Amino acid sequence: MMVFTKNVNRMCEYMHYAMSICCFMAVCHYRKFHKELLRYRLIMYANNK
């Protein structure tokens, strides 16, 4: 039983680590995307003027 709980704990740690990486990547990707969106809006706004 002890080995099983150890494995579960390790799995949870890996899951947490993976989730952290995923969140970090998502935030970076969103920021990049947001910047592109802002640039696109500025270009559109400039073209409409």
Secondary structure, 3 states (H helix, E strand, C coil): CHHHHHHHHHHHHHHHHHHHHHHHHHHHHHHHHHHHHHHHHHHHHHHHC
